[in-house]
Structures are given as C-alpha cells and as structure tokens.
C-alpha cells in the first residue's frame, strides 16, 4: 500500500468525519481518479513532436498516454476529423496515490515562484489546475525535452461540495495558498 493511501485510511478519514460530521462512513469523500491531459494543437503538424509528448506524458504518469483525436473537422482551425490534437492519462488506484504524493511533495516546490494553488473547485467536488511547463517533473530527462508543453491536471473526488474536496486534498498534502498545509507523513 502506498504511503498516501495508508495516510488516507488512518488519519484523513477520521479528520473529515470529525469536521463534516458524517453519519455513514461511506459518505466520507475519497480521491477517485486523476486525469492528466495535454493539448497538442501546435505540435499536430509534426508527428515526431506528438510522439515525444506522448512519451513524456507516459514517463510523468507511469502509465501509457492515450492520444486524443478531433471528433469533427473545423476548417477555420485547419483541423480534420480524426487528427491527433492532445494526449491524456487517467490514473486510478496505487498509481493515483503515488502520483499525488510525488506531485505535492516533489513537483509543486519546483514550480517557479510557487506560493500555493488557488483554493477554487469546479462546484461539483473536483479540483483542476494547469501547469505551463512539463519540465518541473523529475522523471523527465531535460536534455531530451525539445519543446515546453503545458498540461492540465484534474483531481476527481467523490465529494459533493468544493469545501469537502479542498479539505480532502489539503489533508492529503496539496499546497493551497490560504489554507494551512498538512504535512504528509
């Protein structure tokens, strides 16, 4: 079992139950999945760039990245149906907890001028953030990175409200701006 999953079961569940006064233990929110996605619109003209970014995303996530394709053609954007326009990875289980631990403790401090993420959810109990550069991840060999590429990371939880979601992520170690940081064991 990963450290973060063990921490969730031993500490975080009890603290959430105490704070939000859940009557049923099945109501306690948990992390369902983490989705990492990249938009590769500019790189879509170069097949090698797409393959490089897919390889980088695979290294970052520890799981094979899937290319996403355009559903319909849009002539103003020079986009054809079936053309590769992005890449994504959905993490669940142990890989999800391992990625979350690495992201909060190793990657977030490496972000330039980092002072914490804004504590703002999507209204449905999920939290999304964007990175400008993939080079903050330790898994990548910086000599092999040819172009910088941003990415979106979405933390999907079973929480019903943003307050529950943000408290869950804070207790798991996510560094937010105006919320006190809970040190991961």
C-alpha positions as CSV (number, residue, x, y, z in Angstrom):
1,X,0.0,0.0,0.0
2,X,1.3,3.5,-0.8
3,X,2.1,6.0,1.9
4,X,-0.6,8.4,0.9
5,X,-3.3,5.7,0.7
6,X,-2.3,4.4,4.2
7,X,-2.4,8.0,5.5
8,X,-5.9,8.5,4.0
9,X,-7.2,5.4,5.8
10,X,-5.6,6.1,9.1
11,X,-5.8,9.9,9.5
12,X,-7.7,11.7,6.8
13,X,-10.9,9.8,7.0
14,X,-11.2,10.4,10.8
15,X,-10.5,14.1,10.4
16,X,-13.0,14.5,7.6
17,X,-15.6,12.6,9.6
18,X,-15.0,14.9,12.6
19,X,-15.1,18.1,10.6
20,X,-18.2,17.4,8.5
21,X,-20.0,15.1,10.9
22,X,-20.7,12.2,8.5
23,X,-23.2,9.7,9.9
24,X,-22.2,6.9,7.4
25,X,-18.6,6.1,6.7
26,X,-19.4,5.6,3.0
27,X,-20.2,9.4,2.8
28,X,-16.5,10.3,3.5
29,X,-15.1,11.7,0.3
30,X,-12.2,10.0,-1.4
31,X,-10.0,10.6,-4.4
32,X,-11.5,8.7,-7.4
33,X,-9.1,9.5,-10.2
34,X,-6.5,11.9,-11.5
35,X,-6.6,13.0,-15.2
36,X,-3.6,14.5,-16.8
37,X,-4.1,16.0,-20.2
38,X,-2.1,17.9,-22.8
39,X,-3.3,19.9,-25.7
40,X,-1.0,19.4,-28.7
41,X,-2.6,21.7,-31.3
42,X,0.6,23.4,-32.3
43,X,2.5,20.1,-32.4
44,X,-0.2,18.4,-34.5
45,X,1.7,19.2,-37.7
46,X,4.8,17.3,-36.6
47,X,4.4,13.6,-36.0
48,X,7.7,13.4,-34.1
49,X,6.6,16.1,-31.6
50,X,3.4,14.3,-30.9
51,X,5.3,11.1,-30.2
52,X,7.8,12.9,-28.0
53,X,5.0,14.5,-25.9
54,X,3.2,11.1,-25.6
55,X,6.4,9.6,-24.4
56,X,6.9,12.4,-21.9
57,X,3.4,12.1,-20.5
58,X,3.9,8.4,-20.2
59,X,7.0,8.9,-18.1
60,X,5.3,11.5,-15.9
61,X,2.3,9.4,-15.2
62,X,3.9,6.0,-15.1
63,X,1.2,4.7,-17.3
64,X,0.8,4.8,-21.1
65,X,-0.7,8.0,-22.5
66,X,-3.5,7.9,-25.0
67,X,-3.7,10.3,-27.9
68,X,-7.0,12.2,-28.2
69,X,-8.4,12.8,-31.7
70,X,-10.6,15.5,-33.2
71,X,-14.3,14.5,-33.3
72,X,-15.2,16.8,-36.2
73,X,-13.5,18.9,-38.8
74,X,-13.2,22.7,-38.4
75,X,-11.8,24.4,-41.4
76,X,-11.0,27.7,-39.7
77,X,-8.6,25.9,-37.4
78,X,-7.2,23.7,-40.1
79,X,-8.5,20.7,-38.2
80,X,-9.5,17.4,-39.7
81,X,-11.7,14.7,-38.2
82,X,-9.5,12.0,-36.6
83,X,-6.4,14.3,-36.3
84,X,-4.4,13.9,-33.1
85,X,-4.9,17.1,-31.0
86,X,-4.0,16.0,-27.5
87,X,-3.0,13.3,-25.0
88,X,-4.3,12.1,-21.7
89,X,-3.8,9.7,-18.9
90,X,-6.3,8.6,-16.3
91,X,-4.7,7.4,-13.0
92,X,-6.6,5.2,-10.5
93,X,-5.6,3.1,-7.5
94,X,-2.0,2.9,-6.3
95,X,-0.6,4.9,-9.3
96,X,-3.0,7.7,-8.5
97,X,-1.8,7.9,-4.9
98,X,1.8,7.7,-5.9
99,X,1.4,10.5,-8.5
100,X,-0.4,12.6,-5.9
101,X,2.4,12.1,-3.4
102,X,5.1,13.0,-5.9
103,X,3.2,15.9,-7.2
104,X,2.6,17.5,-3.8
105,X,6.0,16.9,-2.3
106,X,8.5,16.9,-5.2
107,X,6.9,18.7,-8.2
108,X,5.0,21.6,-6.7
109,X,8.0,23.1,-4.9
110,X,9.9,23.1,-8.2
111,X,7.4,25.3,-9.9
112,X,8.9,28.8,-10.4
113,X,7.6,31.5,-8.0
114,X,5.3,28.9,-6.4
115,X,3.2,30.2,-3.4
116,X,0.4,27.6,-3.5
117,X,-2.5,26.8,-5.7
118,X,-5.7,28.8,-5.6
119,X,-8.3,27.0,-3.4
120,X,-11.1,27.0,-6.0
121,X,-13.0,23.9,-7.1
122,X,-15.4,23.4,-10.1
123,X,-18.6,23.4,-8.0
124,X,-19.0,19.6,-8.2
125,X,-16.3,18.5,-5.8
126,X,-13.4,18.3,-8.3
127,X,-10.2,20.4,-8.5
128,X,-8.3,21.3,-11.6
129,X,-5.0,23.1,-12.2
130,X,-2.8,24.0,-15.1
131,X,1.0,23.9,-15.5
132,X,2.8,25.9,-18.0
133,X,5.8,23.6,-18.3
134,X,6.3,19.9,-18.1
135,X,10.0,20.3,-17.1
136,X,9.2,20.5,-13.4
137,X,8.7,16.7,-13.3
138,X,11.7,14.8,-12.1
139,X,11.0,11.8,-14.3
140,X,11.9,13.8,-17.5
141,X,15.5,14.0,-18.8
142,X,15.8,17.7,-19.6
143,X,18.3,17.1,-22.3
144,X,15.7,15.2,-24.3
145,X,12.9,17.7,-24.0
146,X,12.7,19.7,-27.2
147,X,9.7,22.0,-26.6
148,X,7.9,23.1,-23.5
149,X,4.4,22.0,-23.2
150,X,1.7,22.8,-20.6
151,X,-0.8,20.4,-19.1
152,X,-4.0,20.2,-17.1
153,X,-4.3,18.0,-14.0
154,X,-7.8,17.3,-12.6
155,X,-8.3,15.6,-9.2
156,X,-11.7,13.9,-9.3
157,X,-13.2,13.2,-5.8
158,X,-16.4,11.7,-4.5
159,X,-17.1,14.9,-2.5
160,X,-20.4,16.7,-3.1
161,X,-19.1,20.3,-2.4
162,X,-15.9,22.2,-3.1
163,X,-15.3,22.7,0.6
164,X,-15.2,18.9,1.2
165,X,-13.0,18.4,-1.8
166,X,-10.5,21.1,-0.9
167,X,-10.3,19.8,2.7
168,X,-9.7,16.3,1.5
169,X,-6.9,17.5,-0.9
170,X,-5.4,19.7,1.8
171,X,-5.3,16.8,4.2
172,X,-3.6,14.7,1.5
173,X,-0.9,17.3,1.2
174,X,-1.9,19.6,-1.6
175,X,-0.3,23.1,-1.0
176,X,-3.1,25.7,-1.3
177,X,-2.5,29.5,-1.0
178,X,-4.6,30.5,2.0
179,X,-5.1,27.1,3.7
180,X,-2.6,25.8,6.2
181,X,-0.6,22.9,4.8
182,X,-1.0,19.5,6.3
183,X,2.4,17.8,6.3
184,X,2.4,14.3,4.8
185,X,3.9,11.6,6.9
